[in-house]
């Protein structure tokens, strides 16, 4: 278990809100995003890819998955059409196998018991974020939900996190942001928040030790050590 760094102790003890990234932090969405990709591969006569292959690219959404699954990246003449096809399939299959990570439900319940606000800040568009959180029975419980198109900016820009703190009325320095991507750490630091890595997330195949986070956790409930 990784505990808070000493020079952040004063901020950690004043936590009033915890904000979560969605894909790879709050919920394991990789199976359903991989399913959408495999539907496209099947339509083109290609074999399915196992979730283990697609999981590391999940946090990069359609761009990452189309790259690994169809070798198509932005700039390719068919990218926009393929992206739209992928997103339409995903929209119809948001929660076939998506689940909260083990221990996450208990963490949210404990935050609520302690009267600590929690919310979601994700690069996932509102079109998918709101319905998915509804299907996970979390939408009405979240103090705020900020999607990738809520502010017109996405992480690593701090604007979405600043919008979240403003919406819930908590100063950024009294917020923890938990995420599984370097962009999450960069955005949270720029917003003035304490940033913690969810090592159980996707990590995009990268080493979180290089992300200059304030701490890291292997399981959701370990976040309680920062409160």
C-alpha positions in Angstrom: 0.0 0.0 0.0 1.3 3.5 -0.8 0.5 6.2 1.7 0.3 10.0 1.3 3.5 11.9 0.9 4.4 13.9 4.0 4.4 17.3 2.4 0.8 16.7 1.3 -0.4 15.7 4.7 -2.2 18.9 5.5 -4.2 18.8 2.3 -5.0 15.1 2.7 -6.5 15.6 6.2 -8.8 18.4 4.9 -10.4 16.3 2.1 -14.0 17.3 1.5 -14.6 15.6 -1.9 -13.2 12.8 -4.0 -13.5 12.9 -7.7 -13.1 9.8 -9.9 -12.1 9.2 -13.4 -14.7 6.8 -15.0 -13.1 4.2 -17.4 -10.4 2.2 -15.5 -11.0 3.9 -12.2 -14.6 3.9 -11.1 -15.7 1.1 -13.4 -14.2 -1.6 -15.6 -15.7 -0.6 -18.9 -13.1 -2.6 -21.0 -15.3 -5.6 -21.8 -18.1 -3.5 -23.4 -15.8 -1.3 -25.3 -13.9 -4.4 -26.5 -17.3 -5.9 -27.5 -18.1 -2.9 -29.7 -14.7 -3.2 -31.4 -15.2 -7.0 -31.9 -18.5 -6.4 -33.5 -16.8 -4.2 -36.0 -14.0 -6.8 -36.6 -16.6 -9.6 -37.1 -18.4 -7.5 -39.7 -15.1 -7.3 -41.6 -14.3 -11.0 -41.3 -11.7 -10.5 -38.6 -11.2 -12.7 -35.5 -12.2 -11.3 -32.1 -9.5 -9.8 -29.9 -9.4 -10.9 -26.2 -10.1 -8.2 -23.6 -6.6 -8.7 -22.4 -5.4 -7.2 -25.7 -7.8 -4.3 -25.8 -7.9 -3.4 -22.1 -4.7 -1.3 -22.1 -6.1 1.0 -24.8 -9.5 1.5 -23.1 -8.7 4.9 -21.5 -8.1 6.3 -25.0 -11.6 5.4 -26.1 -12.4 5.0 -29.8 -9.1 6.4 -30.9 -7.1 3.8 -28.9 -9.4 0.9 -29.7 -9.7 1.6 -33.4 -5.9 1.8 -33.5 -5.3 -1.6 -31.9 -8.3 -3.3 -33.5 -8.4 -1.9 -37.0 -5.1 -0.2 -37.4 -6.9 3.1 -38.1 -5.9 6.3 -36.4 -7.0 10.0 -36.7 -6.0 11.3 -40.0 -7.0 8.1 -41.9 -9.7 8.9 -44.5 -12.1 6.4 -42.9 -11.4 7.3 -39.3 -14.4 9.5 -38.7 -16.9 7.0 -40.2 -15.4 4.1 -38.3 -15.3 6.1 -35.0 -19.0 6.9 -35.4 -19.8 3.3 -36.1 -17.9 2.2 -33.1 -19.6 4.8 -30.8 -23.1 3.8 -32.1 -22.4 0.2 -31.3 -21.1 1.1 -27.9 -24.0 3.3 -27.1 -26.3 0.4 -27.6 -24.2 -1.9 -25.3 -23.0 0.4 -22.5 -23.5 -2.0 -19.6 -23.5 -5.6 -20.8 -20.5 -6.5 -18.7 -19.3 -3.2 -17.2 -19.0 -3.3 -13.4 -17.6 -1.3 -10.6 -14.1 -2.4 -9.7 -14.1 -4.7 -6.6 -14.2 -2.6 -3.5 -15.5 0.5 -5.3 -19.1 0.2 -4.1 -17.8 -0.1 -0.5 -15.6 2.9 -1.0 -18.5 5.0 -2.3 -20.7 3.9 0.6 -18.0 4.8 3.1 -17.5 8.3 1.6 -21.2 8.9 1.9 -21.2 7.6 5.5 -18.5 10.2 6.3 -20.4 12.9 4.4 -17.5 13.3 1.9 -18.8 14.4 -1.5 -17.9 12.3 -4.5 -18.3 12.9 -8.2 -17.1 11.8 -11.7 -14.8 13.7 -14.1 -14.2 11.8 -17.3 -13.2 12.4 -20.9 -16.1 10.2 -21.9 -18.8 12.2 -23.6 -22.0 13.0 -21.7 -23.9 10.9 -24.3 -22.3 7.8 -22.7 -21.5 9.0 -19.2 -24.9 9.8 -17.9 -26.7 6.7 -19.2 -23.9 4.4 -18.0 -23.9 5.9 -14.5 -27.7 5.5 -14.5 -27.3 1.8 -15.4 -24.8 1.5 -12.6 -27.3 3.1 -10.2 -24.8 5.9 -9.5 -26.2 8.9 -11.3 -28.4 10.3 -8.5 -25.7 9.6 -5.9 -22.9 11.6 -7.6 -22.5 15.2 -6.4 -21.4 16.1 -9.9 -20.8 14.5 -13.3 -18.4 16.2 -15.7 -18.1 14.6 -19.1 -15.6 15.2 -21.9 -17.9 17.6 -23.7 -19.2 19.4 -20.6 -16.6 22.2 -20.6 -15.4 22.1 -24.2 -12.0 20.9 -22.8 -10.7 17.5 -21.9 -8.0 16.3 -19.5 -5.1 16.9 -19.2 -6.6 20.4 -19.3 -7.7 21.2 -15.7 -11.0 22.9 -16.8 -13.2 19.8 -16.2 -11.8 19.3 -12.7 -12.2 23.0 -11.9 -15.8 22.8 -13.1 -16.4 19.9 -10.8 -15.0 21.6 -7.7 -17.1 24.7 -8.6 -20.2 22.7 -9.1 -19.9 21.0 -5.7 -18.7 24.1 -3.9 -15.4 22.6 -2.7 -12.0 24.3 -3.1 -9.7 22.2 -5.4 -7.1 21.9 -2.6 -9.7 20.0 -0.6 -10.3 17.5 -3.4 -8.7 14.2 -4.2 -8.7 13.1 -7.9 -8.3 9.4 -8.5 -7.4 8.3 -12.0 -5.5 5.6 -14.0 -3.9 7.7 -16.6 -1.0 10.3 -16.8 -3.5 12.8 -18.1 -5.5 12.5 -14.9 -2.5 13.3 -12.8 -1.6 16.3 -15.0 -5.1 17.7 -14.9 -5.5 17.2 -11.2 -2.1 18.8 -10.4 -2.9 21.8 -12.6 -6.2 22.2 -10.8 -4.5 22.2 -7.4 -5.9 18.9 -6.3 -4.2 15.9 -4.5 -3.8 13.3 -7.2 -3.8 9.5 -6.6 -3.2 6.7 -9.2 -5.6 3.8 -9.3 -3.1 1.1 -10.1 -5.9 -1.4 -10.6 -6.9 0.5 -13.7 -5.7 0.4 -17.3 -2.6 2.6 -17.1 -2.3 2.4 -20.9 0.7 0.1 -20.4 2.7 2.9 -18.8 4.6 3.1 -15.5 2.7 5.3 -13.0 5.8 5.8 -11.0 6.8 8.4 -13.5 3.6 10.4 -13.2 4.6 12.5 -10.2 1.4 11.5 -8.3 0.8 12.2 -4.6 0.2 8.6 -4.1 -1.0 5.3 -5.5 -3.4 2.6 -4.5 -3.8 -1.1 -5.5 -7.4 -1.4 -4.3 -10.2 1.2 -4.0 -10.6 1.0 -0.2 -6.9 2.0 0.2 -8.0 5.5 -0.7 -9.4 5.8 2.8 -5.8 6.1 4.0 -5.7 9.5 2.4 -8.8 10.9 4.2 
